[in-house]
Amino acid sequence: MSEEHIVNYSRSELPEDTGTDWDRLEAMSEEEINEAAVSDPDAQPTDSGFWKDAKVVMPQRKQSITLRVDRDVLAFFKERGAGYQTRMNAVLRGFMEHQRKGKLLS
């Protein structure tokens, strides 16, 4: 990601409708914050055993190519906003993986 897309905001610059009750949060002690985190089923703490078999997997580098596609196909992906090339790659990957599975079964 290029640095031109990274933006920093102070709390006073955030929009009012973030959904965070900042006053309530600032009034909480560290112990209360920790208790709230532990009681959240989506934010359970982990221990060293959880990470025992973890491996760092670096993403594959992309290869730049020239690809000719129909105008309406390109427009379809671009209409959905930034990241259209990533979405096109995901569609191609899905097709590729489907084809590979078919060849393994036959």
N, C-alpha and C positions, 0 to 999 in steps of 0.2 A: 504494500500500500504506500502510495507516495505521501510525503509529509503535507502536501497541500490539502489533503482531506482530513487531517487531524486538527480538531478544534478543541480548545480548552475553555471551560466556562467556570466562573465563580458561582457560588450558590445564589448570590443576588441576581445573576444574569439568567438563571434557569427560568423556564416558563412556570407559571403558577400551577398548572394542571399536571404535574409530574406524577401525582398519585402518592407522593411521600408526605407523611405528616412530620415535617421537620421539627416542629416545636415538641411533639411527643418524643421523637427520637433524641433530641438534645437533652430532654429531661430524664432520659433513662440512664441508669448506671451501667458500667461495663458488665456487671454481673447480670443485670436484667437483659442486656443485649445478648449475652452468651446463652442465657436460658431460653430466650426467644429463638435463637438460631438452633439450639439443640432440639427444641420442640417442633421445629419445622421438618416434616418428613422429606422435603426436597433438599434440605441442607444438612444432612447428617455428617458429623465429623468422620474422618478416616484415620486409621492408624498405619503403622509401617507395614503390617501384614497385607493391608489393602493394596499397597503399591509394590509388594514383593516381586511380582512377575511383570510389572509394567515395563514397557519398552517405548523409547522415543522413536516415533516414525516420522521421518521428514517427508513433506509432500513432494511428489514428482515435479520436476521442472517441466514447464510447458515448452513446446517447440513452436516457434512462429512459422506459419505457412501462409500461402495465398490460396484461398478457397473461393471458388465461384458457386454462389447459391442464388436461387431465384429471389427476385426483389421482394415478393410478398412473404417469403420465408424469413428473410432478414428483417423486414418491417415488423413481422409478428414478434420476433424476439426483442427487437429494439423498443417496441411499444411498452414492454414490461419494465423498462428502465435500465439503470446501470447494472452491469453484470451479465449482459446478454450473451457475451462470448462464453462465460462460465456455464450458463444454462445450456447453450448449444453443445458444449463439450459434454455436459451431463447427459443430454439426450443421446449423443453418439456413444458415450460409454455404456449407457443402458442397453442400447442396441447391440453393441459389441459383446457385452456380458451375456445377453440372451442368446446370441448366436453361439458363443463358446459353450454354453450349457447344452444347447441342442446337439452340438458335435460330440460332446462327451457321452451323451446318452445313446448315440447311434453307433 
